[in-house]
Amino acid sequence: MWLIILLILLLRPFIKGTFEYEKITRKEMVILPVYSLIMMLLSIDKDMNGQKFY
């Protein structure tokens, strides 16, 4: 029982902000696309290593 209570207390801060409107900051508007681009380039390099595009 105490494990369930601990889990609820740990997850509450993450779940609370999920369904509420929060104003997005300029930093978040830049970080997310940059992170996505970096991860895309890394995955393309990893998956396409040794293959040529014709």
N, C-alpha and C positions, 0 to 999 in steps of 0.2 A: 504494500500500500504506500509506503514512504517513497518508493521509487517512482510511482505514478505522480505523486505530489511534487517531487523534485523535477520530474520531466515537464510538468505543467508550468512550474515556476521558471524554468529555463527557457521554454518556448514562448511564453507570454509576450515578452518584448518584441520578438520577431513577428508574431502573428498580429499584434495590436496595430502596427502601422500598415499592414497589408491592405486593409479595406478602407483606409482613411485617405483623404486627399492631402497630399503634401506638396508644397511649392518646390519645384525643381530648381536647383542652383546652377549657375553658369558652369561651375566646375564639373558637375555631374553631366551636363550636356556635352562636355568635351571628353571626359574620361571614358564614357561608355563606347562611343564610336571608335576612339583610338584603341581601346582594349580589344574591341571586336576585330578591327583591322589587323592588329598584331597577331591575334590568335588565328585569323584566317590565313595570314601569310606563313605562320609557323606550321599550320596543318597542311597547306599546299606543299611546302618544302618537304615535309616529312612523308606525305602520301605520294607525291609525284617524283620522288628522288630516282633519277636514272631514266625517266621517261621523257621523250621528246614530243613537242606539239607540232603537228604538221597542218 
